[in-house]
Amino acid sequence: MNIQIRPFTDSDTQEAIKIWNRIVEDGEAFPQLDCLTLENGASFFKEQSFTGIAYDTETSEVAGLYILHPNNIGRCGHLCNASYAVKYGLRGMHIGEKLVAHCLKKGRELGFRVLQFNAVVRSNTPALRLYEKLGFVRLGMIPGGFLMKDGSYEDIFLFYHTL
């Protein structure tokens, strides 16, 4: 598998929605409650500052994606935020690491100065390990900051990385 990352195109919509919605439905990492639809999915991905698609150059299979956008406005508009999604069944193959590394470069290219994560769920240990490996700084914890699908509350961590 040879993974490269390219900008989102309309032809990615259906597969990107499928990958994104699987994480929303799992209810363990993304804050969204509602899944994307064919009607709103393409516009959701296009409205981001950048949506990157990870794909296998040998098969053209979409393996994952990330969205990058401002974390705030005005005097804090130089802070960006991102979300990453790797296709179920392809996790653990360092695709997430490639997505995050690409996102750090893209954020810098777009003029952002800091990438901030507002809510990394404590039980998402692969993400926690990856962010620390890539030099993100853990700012602190919000006890019970994430509502899990089962109705329980999980702690979340805040991270940042200077671009």
C-alpha positions as CSV (number, residue, x, y, z in Angstrom):
1,M,0.0,0.0,0.0
2,N,1.5,3.3,-1.1
3,I,-0.4,6.2,0.6
4,Q,-0.4,9.7,-0.8
5,I,-2.5,12.7,0.1
6,R,-4.3,15.0,-2.3
7,P,-7.1,17.6,-2.1
8,F,-10.7,16.5,-1.9
9,T,-12.7,16.4,-5.1
10,D,-16.4,15.8,-5.7
11,S,-15.7,12.3,-6.8
12,D,-14.5,11.5,-3.2
13,T,-17.8,12.5,-1.6
14,Q,-19.4,9.2,-1.2
15,E,-16.3,7.4,0.2
16,A,-15.4,10.3,2.4
17,I,-18.9,10.4,3.9
18,K,-18.7,6.7,4.5
19,I,-15.4,7.0,6.4
20,W,-16.5,10.1,8.3
21,N,-19.9,8.7,9.3
22,R,-18.4,5.4,10.7
23,I,-16.5,7.5,13.3
24,V,-19.6,9.6,14.0
25,E,-21.7,6.5,14.4
26,D,-19.1,4.8,16.7
27,G,-19.6,7.8,19.1
28,E,-16.1,7.6,20.6
29,A,-14.1,10.3,18.9
30,F,-15.9,13.0,16.9
31,P,-18.2,15.4,18.6
32,Q,-20.9,15.4,15.9
33,L,-24.2,13.6,16.6
34,D,-25.5,13.7,13.0
35,C,-24.1,11.8,10.1
36,L,-23.3,13.5,6.8
37,T,-25.6,12.9,3.8
38,L,-25.1,13.0,0.1
39,E,-26.9,16.3,0.2
40,N,-24.6,18.0,2.7
41,G,-21.4,16.0,2.6
42,A,-19.7,17.6,-0.4
43,S,-20.4,21.1,0.9
44,F,-19.1,20.1,4.3
45,F,-15.8,19.0,2.9
46,K,-15.5,21.9,0.5
47,E,-16.2,24.5,3.2
48,Q,-13.1,23.5,5.1
49,S,-9.9,25.5,4.7
50,F,-8.5,22.2,3.3
51,T,-9.8,18.6,3.1
52,G,-7.1,16.1,2.4
53,I,-7.8,12.6,1.0
54,A,-5.4,9.8,1.7
55,Y,-5.5,7.2,-1.1
56,D,-3.5,4.2,-2.2
57,T,-1.7,5.1,-5.4
58,E,-1.7,1.4,-6.5
59,T,-5.5,0.9,-6.2
60,S,-6.9,4.4,-5.9
61,E,-8.8,3.3,-2.8
62,V,-9.6,6.1,-0.4
63,A,-8.0,5.2,2.9
64,G,-8.7,8.2,5.0
65,L,-9.1,12.0,5.2
66,Y,-8.7,15.1,7.3
67,I,-10.4,18.4,7.5
68,L,-8.5,21.6,8.4
69,H,-10.2,24.9,9.4
70,P,-9.9,27.9,11.7
71,N,-10.3,27.1,15.4
72,N,-11.5,30.6,16.1
73,I,-12.0,34.0,14.5
74,G,-10.4,37.5,14.6
75,R,-7.5,37.8,17.0
76,C,-7.4,34.0,17.4
77,G,-7.9,33.3,13.7
78,H,-4.3,32.1,13.3
79,L,-5.2,29.0,15.3
80,C,-6.5,26.1,13.3
81,N,-8.2,22.8,14.2
82,A,-8.3,19.5,12.4
83,S,-10.1,16.1,12.5
84,Y,-8.7,12.9,11.1
85,A,-10.5,9.8,9.9
86,V,-8.9,6.5,8.7
87,K,-11.0,3.9,7.0
88,Y,-12.1,1.1,9.2
89,G,-10.0,-2.0,8.5
90,L,-6.9,0.2,7.5
91,R,-6.2,1.5,11.0
92,G,-2.8,0.8,12.5
93,M,-1.1,1.2,9.1
94,H,0.4,4.7,9.8
95,I,-2.2,6.4,7.6
96,G,-3.2,8.6,10.4
97,E,0.4,9.7,10.9
98,K,0.7,10.6,7.2
99,L,-2.6,12.6,7.5
100,V,-1.4,14.5,10.6
101,A,2.1,15.3,9.1
102,H,0.4,16.5,5.8
103,C,-2.0,18.6,7.9
104,L,0.9,20.3,9.8
105,K,2.5,21.3,6.5
106,K,-0.8,22.4,4.9
107,G,-1.7,24.5,8.0
108,R,1.6,26.3,7.7
109,E,1.1,26.9,4.0
110,L,-2.3,28.4,4.7
111,G,-0.9,30.9,7.1
112,F,-2.0,29.3,10.4
113,R,0.5,29.5,13.3
114,V,-0.8,26.9,15.7
115,L,-2.8,23.6,15.3
116,Q,-5.0,23.1,18.3
117,F,-7.0,20.0,19.3
118,N,-9.9,20.8,21.6
119,A,-11.2,17.4,22.4
120,V,-9.0,14.3,22.2
121,V,-10.9,11.5,24.0
122,R,-8.9,9.8,26.8
123,S,-9.8,6.3,25.5
124,N,-8.5,7.2,22.0
125,T,-5.0,5.9,22.9
126,P,-3.8,5.5,19.3
127,A,-4.4,9.2,18.7
128,L,-2.9,10.2,22.0
129,R,0.3,8.3,21.3
130,L,0.5,9.7,17.7
131,Y,0.1,13.3,18.8
132,E,2.8,13.0,21.5
133,K,5.1,11.2,19.0
134,L,4.7,14.1,16.5
135,G,5.6,16.7,19.1
136,F,2.1,18.0,20.2
137,V,2.0,19.6,23.6
138,R,-0.7,18.3,26.0
139,L,-2.3,21.4,27.6
140,G,-4.6,19.7,30.1
141,M,-7.7,17.6,30.7
142,I,-11.4,18.4,30.9
143,P,-13.0,15.8,33.1
144,G,-16.1,14.3,31.5
145,G,-15.8,16.6,28.5
146,F,-17.0,14.1,25.9
147,L,-20.4,12.3,25.8
148,M,-19.8,8.7,24.7
149,K,-22.4,6.9,22.6
150,D,-23.4,4.7,25.6
151,G,-24.3,7.8,27.6
152,S,-21.2,7.8,29.8
153,Y,-18.8,10.8,29.9
154,E,-15.1,10.5,29.1
155,D,-12.2,12.9,29.8
156,I,-10.8,14.9,26.9
157,F,-7.3,16.4,26.4
158,L,-6.4,19.6,24.7
159,F,-3.2,19.6,22.5
160,Y,-1.4,22.1,20.4
161,H,1.5,22.1,17.9
162,T,3.3,25.3,16.7
163,L,3.4,25.4,12.9
